[in-house]
Amino acid sequence: MCLRHYEKIWIDAAAFFNKAAKEAEQRGDVNKAEHHCRSVTDYYKAATLVMPKSLLLNFAYADFLESRGGEEAGDAKAVYEKLIENAAGEDVTLVYIQYVSAANPPAQLKRCMWWLCVCWEGRGSRAVLRWRTLVKAACTAAQRVSNLAVLGNVRP
């Protein structure tokens, strides 16, 4: 693929096969639908190998895995963890918020809130406003969890 460093090419190819899989599933052709879903997974895996730090590709891949459900939803967490590992020294706040949304257990929420506290501690009043926005976003993503008491009293 000569345009392999363009995210849009990978996204469009995966979307094409995803649409084909849904159409095959509606027709009742389960084998063809599975084949197309494997193609989508293969495209996203190849894309994340070429551009491992691309948020767009990794988020699209994780979203695809989450939409499939079952054990593939667990693979979505692995995509986020790999993205966090690859982002050495970069701001991965958005990745953690998406990770919390995918992971959902209260322990993951506590880890995310701890990370937000560490990253935004001592950055001045401007950072406090941004920090509060990020905490609000993380809590909004976590509303599906019934036990939010684990978050405790978190302050910047």
SULQUI-V546493 format. One record per backbone hydrogen bond with DSSP energy under -0.5 kcal/mol. CO is the residue of the C=O (numbers start at 1). NH is the residue of the N-H. E is the energy in kcal/mol with one decimal. If there is no record, write none. Layout:
<<CO;NH;E> <CO;NH;E>>
//
This chain:
<<1;4;-0.9> <3;6;-1.6> <5;7;-0.6> <6;9;-0.8> <6;10;-1.1> <7;11;-2.5> <8;12;-2.6> <9;13;-2.1> <10;14;-2.5> <11;15;-2.5> <12;16;-2.2> <13;17;-2.0> <14;18;-2.3> <15;19;-2.5> <16;20;-2.3> <17;21;-2.2> <18;22;-2.1> <19;23;-2.3> <20;24;-2.4> <21;25;-2.2> <22;26;-2.0> <23;27;-1.8> <24;28;-0.8> <24;29;-2.4> <28;30;-1.4> <29;33;-2.0> <30;34;-2.5> <31;35;-2.2> <32;36;-2.4> <33;37;-2.3> <34;38;-2.4> <35;39;-1.8> <36;40;-2.2> <37;41;-2.3> <38;42;-2.6> <39;43;-2.6> <40;44;-2.4> <41;45;-2.5> <42;46;-2.5> <43;47;-2.5> <44;48;-2.5> <45;49;-1.3> <46;50;-1.9> <47;51;-2.8> <51;54;-1.5> <53;55;-0.6> <54;58;-2.0> <55;59;-3.0> <56;60;-2.3> <57;61;-2.5> <58;62;-2.5> <59;63;-2.5> <60;64;-2.3> <61;65;-2.3> <62;66;-2.6> <63;67;-2.2> <64;68;-1.2> <65;69;-1.0> <69;72;-1.2> <70;73;-0.9> <70;74;-0.5> <71;75;-0.9> <72;76;-1.0> <73;77;-0.8> <74;78;-1.1> <75;79;-1.6> <76;80;-1.9> <77;81;-2.4> <78;82;-2.4> <79;83;-2.1> <80;84;-2.3> <81;85;-2.1> <82;86;-2.2> <83;87;-1.0> <85;88;-0.6> <87;90;-2.9> <90;92;-0.6> <92;96;-2.3> <93;97;-2.1> <94;98;-2.2> <95;99;-2.6> <96;100;-2.6> <97;101;-1.9> <98;102;-2.0> <99;103;-3.2> <100;104;-2.3> <103;105;-1.1> <105;108;-0.9> <105;109;-1.6> <106;110;-2.4> <107;111;-2.0> <108;112;-2.4> <109;113;-2.5> <110;114;-2.3> <111;115;-2.4> <112;116;-2.4> <113;117;-2.2> <114;118;-2.3> <115;119;-2.6> <116;120;-2.0> <117;121;-0.9> <120;123;-1.2> <124;128;-1.6> <125;129;-1.6> <126;130;-1.6> <127;131;-3.2> <128;132;-2.6> <129;133;-1.8> <130;134;-2.3> <131;135;-2.7> <132;136;-2.4> <133;137;-2.2> <134;138;-2.5> <135;139;-2.7> <136;140;-2.3> <137;141;-2.2> <138;142;-1.2> <140;143;-1.2> <142;145;-2.2> <146;148;-1.0> <147;150;-0.5> <148;151;-1.7> <149;152;-1.1> <152;154;-1.0> <153;155;-0.5>>
//
